């Protein structure tokens, strides 16, 4: 049939060797060892808590500085407006 694929002939395989005989004499006498895995440093819960508390404190300080800067800017705009309106009335 024309549509049926045909498998290629099997290649000639080399003869098998005896199970007690090594395949080649170039193999090392011992198996290579796997590299030792490095363990991760242990972190105590106290250190994690200290980092979290430090982050919260720094965030609170940054927020306080931002709020203070906005309030000073608003106060400066209001004072400028008051001084300019007083200057125009004279």
ABEGO torsion letter per residue (X at the ends): XAABBBBBBBBBBBBBBBAABBABAABBABBBBBBBBBBBBBBBAAAAAAAAAAAAAAAAAAAAAAAAAAAAAAAAAAAAAAAAAAAAAX
